[in-house]
C-alpha cells in the first residue's frame, strides 16, 4: 500500500504570554507556528494471523509490517523514517480447544532522521525541532502499550539544557527593582567603568554567565521494542497474561548543540531582583558583596579586604551598610541563551534499555470489543527519583505497582 499525508501543526504559547506586562511573561522554548509536513509512506504487510475460538484473541500466525515514510514533498520537514514490526502467536497448551494458551510476541524497530534543513527549521529558535526532526515525531517509550511499568513518554534521552545570560544597556542604579534610577554622585568615567562589570555575553565570552543548569526530555531518533506475553484464558471473558517488555530509545545520529535565544527583558522582571548583580559579582569575587550590592566609598569600589580593613579591623563587621558607603546596583536588559547538548544526553545508548515484568488480568467488554486491564508490574532496572546521571532532576515512576487501562499492548 501507499499513503500520502499533509499536516499543519502549531505549538503555541500559553495564554499568559498574551499579556503585555513583562512581569507575567514566560520564556517559551517550544513555540512554533504552522509546521507544514508533506509525507508519502509506502507500506508492506504480510499477515497470516488466525483468531481464537472466541473471535477476539489471536490463536496463531504471523504479521510482518514494514514502512518507509519520506517527508519533503514541499513543506518544512525533511525526514526519512523506516519502521518494521514482527508479530507472532504460537499456541502452547490446549491447542485445539476454545481456550488455548498462547505465547505471543512483538518486535518493533524504527528510526527517523533529517536529510535537509529548511528555513523554518533553521530559524525556529526553539525546541520544536531536535536534530531537524519535529519534537512530536521523535520517539519516546513508556505506557501501558509498550513498556507497561513506566509512565507515559518517560523512557528516552534526557539532554543538558544550560542557560546563559547576555546583557545590554547596563546602568549603575540606586534601586534594585522597578525602572532603574541613576545612582547620584558618580563621575561619568567611574559610572561607565562600573557598568562594564554587568556586561555578560552568554556562552560566547570569557566571563562566566551561566544562569541555570537544567535538562529536557528530548526523545530519540531510534526505537527498539520487544513485548512478550503468555496468555491463559480463565473463564468467559477473563484472561490472564504474564508479560515481559523491553525497550530502548536513543540517538543513532550526532546532531551537535542547539541554541535558543530569548527576547531581551528588564533584568528584575526577567531574572529576578538582584540576580544580574549576583551573576556579575560571581566573576569578581574580590569585590565586597555582603549586602547584595556593590559598595562605593571615597571614589572606589570596596573589595572584601578593603571593607574589613576600613570598617572592622579589630571587631565584627557591621550587619548593615556603614554610613558614607553607597550601595550600587547593576541594572539593564537581559536575554537567556540556552544550549541543548543533544550529543551529551543521559540514557542515550542501546545499553540504557528499560524492562518491565508482570501479570495482567483482562476482561473483554462487550460492544466496545476491547479489554479492561488490571496490570501489576515490576521494573527490574528502572531508574527513578534523583540520580547521578541527571543531577537535580527528579525522574518519575516506581519500581512496582498497579495500573488500570483499556486496550491492548499488541
C-alpha positions as CSV (number, residue, x, y, z in Angstrom):
1,X,0.0,0.0,0.0
2,X,0.9,3.7,-0.1
3,X,-0.5,6.7,1.7
4,X,0.0,10.4,1.5
5,X,-0.3,12.8,4.5
6,X,-0.4,16.6,4.7
7,X,-0.4,18.2,8.1
8,X,-0.1,21.7,9.6
9,X,0.9,21.7,13.2
10,X,1.4,24.6,15.6
11,X,2.9,24.6,19.1
12,X,1.6,27.7,20.9
13,X,2.5,29.8,23.9
14,X,0.3,29.5,27.0
15,X,-2.4,32.3,27.2
16,X,-0.5,34.1,29.9
17,X,2.0,35.2,27.3
18,X,-0.6,37.3,25.6
19,X,-0.1,39.8,28.5
20,X,1.8,42.9,27.6
21,X,3.2,43.1,31.2
22,X,6.7,41.6,31.1
23,X,6.3,40.5,34.7
24,X,3.8,37.9,33.5
25,X,5.8,36.6,30.5
26,X,7.2,33.1,30.4
27,X,10.2,32.3,28.1
28,X,8.8,29.6,25.8
29,X,11.2,27.1,24.3
30,X,8.8,25.0,22.1
31,X,6.8,27.6,20.3
32,X,6.5,27.2,16.5
33,X,3.6,28.2,14.3
34,X,2.4,26.2,11.3
35,X,4.9,23.4,10.8
36,X,3.9,22.0,7.3
37,X,4.6,18.3,6.7
38,X,4.1,16.6,3.3
39,X,4.7,12.9,3.6
40,X,4.4,9.8,1.4
41,X,4.6,6.4,3.0
42,X,4.8,3.1,1.1
43,X,3.9,0.1,3.3
44,X,4.1,-3.7,3.1
45,X,2.1,-6.1,5.3
46,X,2.2,-9.9,5.4
47,X,-0.4,-11.3,7.7
48,X,-1.4,-15.0,8.5
49,X,-2.9,-14.5,11.9
50,X,-5.9,-16.6,12.8
51,X,-8.4,-15.7,15.5
52,X,-9.1,-17.8,18.6
53,X,-12.5,-19.5,19.0
54,X,-13.8,-16.6,21.0
55,X,-13.3,-14.4,17.9
56,X,-11.4,-11.8,19.9
57,X,-7.9,-13.1,20.8
58,X,-5.3,-14.4,18.3
59,X,-4.6,-18.1,18.2
60,X,-1.7,-18.4,15.8
61,X,0.0,-16.8,12.9
62,X,2.5,-14.1,11.9
63,X,2.3,-10.5,10.9
64,X,5.2,-8.6,9.3
65,X,4.7,-4.9,8.7
66,X,7.3,-2.5,7.1
67,X,7.1,1.1,6.0
68,X,9.3,3.9,4.8
69,X,7.9,7.4,5.4
70,X,9.5,10.2,3.4
71,X,8.6,13.8,4.2
72,X,9.9,16.5,1.9
73,X,7.4,16.8,-1.0
74,X,7.1,20.5,-0.1
75,X,6.5,21.8,3.4
76,X,9.0,22.4,6.2
77,X,10.1,18.9,7.3
78,X,12.7,16.8,5.5
79,X,12.8,13.4,7.2
80,X,13.0,9.7,6.3
81,X,11.5,7.1,8.7
82,X,11.8,3.4,8.2
83,X,9.8,1.2,10.6
84,X,9.4,-2.6,10.8
85,X,7.2,-4.7,13.1
86,X,7.2,-8.5,13.5
87,X,4.4,-10.2,15.5
88,X,3.9,-13.9,16.1
89,X,1.4,-16.0,18.1
90,X,2.1,-19.7,18.9
91,X,-0.5,-22.0,20.7
92,X,1.3,-23.9,23.5
93,X,-1.3,-25.8,25.5
94,X,-4.9,-26.9,24.7
95,X,-4.2,-26.0,21.1
96,X,-7.4,-27.4,19.7
97,X,-9.7,-26.2,22.5
98,X,-11.7,-22.9,22.7
99,X,-9.3,-21.8,25.5
100,X,-5.9,-22.4,24.1
101,X,-2.9,-21.0,25.9
102,X,-0.9,-18.8,23.6
103,X,2.6,-17.4,23.6
104,X,2.8,-14.2,21.6
105,X,5.5,-11.6,20.9
106,X,6.0,-8.4,19.0
107,X,9.3,-6.9,17.9
108,X,9.5,-3.3,16.6
109,X,12.3,-1.2,15.3
110,X,12.2,2.3,13.9
111,X,14.4,5.3,13.2
112,X,13.9,8.9,11.9
113,X,16.4,11.3,10.5
114,X,16.6,14.6,8.7
115,X,18.3,14.8,5.3
116,X,18.0,18.6,4.8
117,X,17.3,21.8,6.8
118,X,14.7,24.2,5.6
119,X,14.4,27.9,6.6
120,X,11.7,27.1,9.1
121,X,13.9,24.6,10.9
122,X,17.0,26.8,10.7
123,X,15.2,29.8,12.1
124,X,13.0,28.1,14.7
125,X,14.9,29.4,17.7
126,X,13.0,26.8,19.8
127,X,13.0,23.1,20.7
128,X,10.2,22.5,18.3
129,X,12.8,20.7,16.2
130,X,15.6,18.5,17.6
131,X,18.2,17.3,15.0
132,X,15.9,18.6,12.3
133,X,13.0,16.3,13.4
134,X,9.8,17.8,14.9
135,X,9.7,17.1,18.6
136,X,6.3,15.5,18.3
137,X,7.7,12.9,15.8
138,X,10.6,11.8,17.9
139,X,10.5,8.5,19.7
140,X,9.6,8.0,23.4
141,X,8.7,4.9,25.3
142,X,6.7,4.3,28.4
143,X,3.0,3.5,28.7
144,X,0.6,0.5,29.0
145,X,1.0,0.0,25.2
146,X,4.8,-0.5,25.0
147,X,6.8,-0.8,28.3
148,X,4.0,-1.3,30.7
149,X,5.6,-0.4,34.1
150,X,6.7,3.1,33.1
151,X,5.0,6.5,32.9
152,X,4.0,7.8,29.5
153,X,6.9,9.1,27.5
154,X,9.3,8.7,30.4
155,X,11.9,6.4,28.6
156,X,14.4,8.2,26.3
157,X,17.4,10.5,26.3
158,X,17.5,13.5,28.7
159,X,19.8,16.3,27.4
160,X,21.5,19.0,29.4
161,X,19.9,22.4,28.8
162,X,22.1,25.1,30.3
163,X,21.0,28.7,30.2
164,X,23.5,31.6,30.0
165,X,22.8,35.4,30.2
166,X,23.6,38.1,27.7
167,X,23.0,41.7,28.9
168,X,22.8,45.1,27.3
169,X,22.2,48.8,28.2
170,X,23.7,48.3,31.7
171,X,23.5,51.2,34.1
172,X,24.6,51.8,37.6
173,X,21.4,52.4,39.6
174,X,20.4,53.3,43.1
175,X,17.3,50.9,43.1
176,X,17.1,47.2,42.9
177,X,13.6,46.9,41.3
178,X,11.5,49.0,39.1
179,X,12.7,51.4,36.4
180,X,16.4,51.9,37.0
181,X,17.3,55.3,38.6
182,X,20.8,56.5,38.1
183,X,23.0,56.4,41.2
184,X,23.9,60.0,42.2
185,X,27.4,61.4,42.8
186,X,29.5,59.2,40.5
187,X,31.9,60.7,37.9
188,X,31.0,59.7,34.4
189,X,34.2,57.8,33.9
190,X,33.7,55.8,37.1
191,X,30.0,55.2,36.2
192,X,31.0,53.7,32.8
193,X,33.7,51.6,34.4
194,X,31.4,50.1,37.0
195,X,28.7,49.4,34.4
196,X,31.1,47.2,32.4
197,X,31.0,44.7,35.3
198,X,27.5,43.8,34.3
199,X,28.2,43.2,30.7
200,X,27.7,39.5,30.2
201,X,27.9,37.9,26.7
202,X,26.3,34.5,27.2
203,X,28.1,31.3,26.4
204,X,30.4,33.1,23.9
205,X,32.6,35.2,26.2
206,X,35.3,34.7,28.7
207,X,33.2,35.8,31.7
208,X,31.0,33.2,33.5
209,X,27.4,33.9,32.5
210,X,25.9,30.6,33.5
211,X,22.4,31.2,34.9
212,X,20.8,27.8,35.3
213,X,21.6,24.1,34.8
214,X,18.6,22.1,33.6
215,X,17.5,19.1,31.5
216,X,15.0,18.4,28.8
217,X,13.3,15.1,27.7
218,X,14.1,15.2,24.0
219,X,13.2,11.7,22.9
220,X,15.4,9.7,20.5
221,X,15.7,9.2,16.8
222,X,15.7,5.4,17.1
223,X,13.5,3.0,19.0
224,X,13.7,-0.8,19.7
225,X,10.9,-2.6,21.5
226,X,10.0,-6.1,22.4
227,X,6.8,-7.3,24.0
228,X,6.4,-11.0,25.1
229,X,3.2,-12.5,26.6
230,X,1.9,-15.9,27.7
231,X,-1.9,-15.7,27.6
232,X,-4.1,-18.0,29.7
233,X,-7.8,-18.0,29.3
234,X,-9.6,-18.5,32.7
235,X,-13.3,-18.5,32.0
236,X,-15.7,-16.5,29.9
237,X,-14.3,-13.0,29.2
238,X,-11.5,-13.2,31.8
239,X,-7.9,-13.9,30.6
240,X,-4.5,-13.7,32.5
241,X,-1.3,-12.7,30.7
242,X,2.2,-12.9,32.1
243,X,4.3,-10.4,30.2
244,X,7.9,-9.1,29.7
245,X,8.5,-5.8,28.0
246,X,11.9,-4.4,27.0
247,X,12.7,-1.3,25.0
248,X,15.3,1.3,24.3
249,X,15.2,4.8,22.8
250,X,18.4,6.5,21.8
251,X,20.0,8.8,19.3
252,X,21.8,7.0,16.5
253,X,22.9,10.2,14.9
254,X,25.0,13.1,16.3
255,X,23.3,16.4,15.9
256,X,25.6,18.8,17.9
257,X,24.3,21.6,20.2
258,X,21.2,23.7,19.6
259,X,20.9,27.3,20.8
260,X,17.7,29.1,21.8
261,X,17.8,32.8,22.5
262,X,15.0,34.6,24.4
263,X,14.0,38.2,23.9
264,X,15.5,40.9,26.0
265,X,13.5,41.9,29.0
266,X,14.3,44.1,32.1
267,X,16.6,42.3,34.5
268,X,14.4,42.4,37.6
269,X,11.2,41.1,36.0
270,X,13.1,38.5,33.8
271,X,15.8,37.1,36.1
272,X,14.6,38.3,39.5
273,X,15.6,41.3,41.6
274,X,19.4,41.4,42.2
275,X,20.2,38.4,40.0
276,X,22.1,40.4,37.5
277,X,24.3,41.8,40.2
278,X,24.9,38.3,41.6
279,X,25.9,37.0,38.2
280,X,28.3,39.9,37.6
281,X,29.9,39.6,41.1
282,X,30.5,35.9,40.6
283,X,33.2,37.0,38.1
284,X,34.7,39.4,40.5
285,X,34.8,37.6,43.9
286,X,37.3,40.1,45.3
287,X,34.6,42.8,45.5
288,X,32.7,43.2,48.7
289,X,29.1,41.9,48.2
290,X,27.9,41.1,51.7
291,X,24.8,43.4,51.3
292,X,23.7,42.3,47.8
293,X,25.1,45.3,46.1
294,X,28.4,46.9,45.0
295,X,29.8,49.1,47.8
296,X,31.2,52.5,46.7
297,X,33.3,54.5,49.2
298,X,35.6,57.5,48.6
299,X,35.5,57.2,44.8
300,X,36.3,53.5,44.7
301,X,34.6,50.1,44.8
302,X,35.3,48.3,48.1
303,X,36.9,44.9,48.0
304,X,36.4,42.3,50.7
305,X,39.8,43.1,52.1
306,X,39.4,46.9,52.0
307,X,36.0,46.7,53.6
308,X,37.3,44.7,56.5
309,X,40.4,47.0,56.9
310,X,38.3,50.2,57.0
311,X,35.2,49.2,58.9
312,X,36.0,46.2,61.0
313,X,39.8,45.9,61.6
314,X,39.6,44.7,65.2
315,X,35.9,43.8,65.6
316,X,33.0,42.1,64.0
317,X,31.9,43.6,60.7
318,X,28.7,45.6,60.7
319,X,25.4,43.9,59.7
320,X,24.2,46.9,57.7
321,X,25.8,49.3,55.2
322,X,28.1,51.7,57.2
323,X,27.4,55.4,57.0
324,X,29.1,57.1,54.0
325,X,29.0,53.9,51.9
326,X,26.8,54.0,48.8
327,X,25.0,50.9,47.6
328,X,25.1,50.5,43.8
329,X,23.1,48.1,41.7
330,X,23.8,46.9,38.1
331,X,20.6,47.1,36.1
332,X,19.7,46.7,32.4
333,X,18.1,44.3,30.0
334,X,18.9,40.5,29.9
335,X,18.5,37.7,27.5
336,X,18.8,34.0,28.1
337,X,21.0,31.9,25.7
338,X,20.1,28.2,26.2
339,X,22.2,25.4,24.8
340,X,20.7,21.9,24.3
341,X,23.6,19.5,24.2
342,X,21.9,16.6,22.4
343,X,25.0,14.5,22.0
344,X,25.7,14.7,25.8
345,X,22.3,13.4,26.7
346,X,21.9,10.8,29.5
347,X,20.3,7.4,28.8
348,X,21.3,7.8,25.2
349,X,22.5,4.4,24.1
350,X,21.1,1.0,23.4
351,X,22.5,-0.2,26.7
352,X,20.1,2.2,28.5
353,X,17.2,-0.1,27.8
354,X,14.3,-0.4,30.3
355,X,12.4,-3.6,31.1
356,X,9.1,-4.4,32.8
357,X,7.8,-7.8,34.1
358,X,4.4,-8.6,35.4
359,X,1.0,-10.1,35.0
360,X,-2.3,-8.6,34.0
361,X,-5.9,-9.6,34.2
362,X,-8.1,-8.8,31.2
363,X,-11.9,-8.7,31.0
364,X,-13.3,-8.4,27.5
365,X,-16.1,-5.8,27.4
366,X,-19.0,-6.4,25.0
367,X,-19.9,-3.9,22.3
368,X,-16.7,-1.9,22.6
369,X,-14.7,-5.1,21.9
370,X,-11.6,-4.0,23.9
371,X,-10.4,-5.4,27.2
372,X,-10.3,-3.7,30.5
373,X,-6.9,-4.4,32.1
374,X,-5.5,-4.5,35.6
375,X,-1.7,-4.7,35.5
376,X,0.8,-5.5,38.2
377,X,4.3,-4.5,37.0
378,X,7.8,-4.8,38.3
379,X,10.7,-2.8,36.7
380,X,13.9,-4.6,37.5
381,X,16.3,-2.0,36.0
382,X,14.2,1.2,36.5
383,X,15.9,4.5,37.4
384,X,13.7,6.7,39.4
385,X,14.0,9.8,41.7
386,X,17.2,11.8,41.9
387,X,20.1,10.2,40.1
388,X,23.8,10.9,39.3
389,X,23.1,10.9,35.6
390,X,20.8,14.0,35.7
391,X,21.7,15.9,38.9
392,X,18.8,17.9,40.3
393,X,16.2,16.3,38.1
394,X,13.5,14.0,39.6
395,X,12.7,11.1,37.4
396,X,9.1,10.0,37.9
397,X,7.9,6.4,38.3
398,X,8.0,3.5,40.7
399,X,9.8,0.1,40.8
400,X,6.5,-1.8,41.1
401,X,2.8,-1.2,41.4
402,X,-0.6,-1.5,39.7
403,X,-2.1,0.2,36.7
404,X,-5.5,0.2,35.1
405,X,-6.1,0.8,31.4
406,X,-8.2,-0.1,28.4
407,X,-7.0,-1.6,25.2
408,X,-4.3,-3.9,24.0
409,X,-0.5,-3.7,24.0
410,X,-0.5,-5.8,20.8
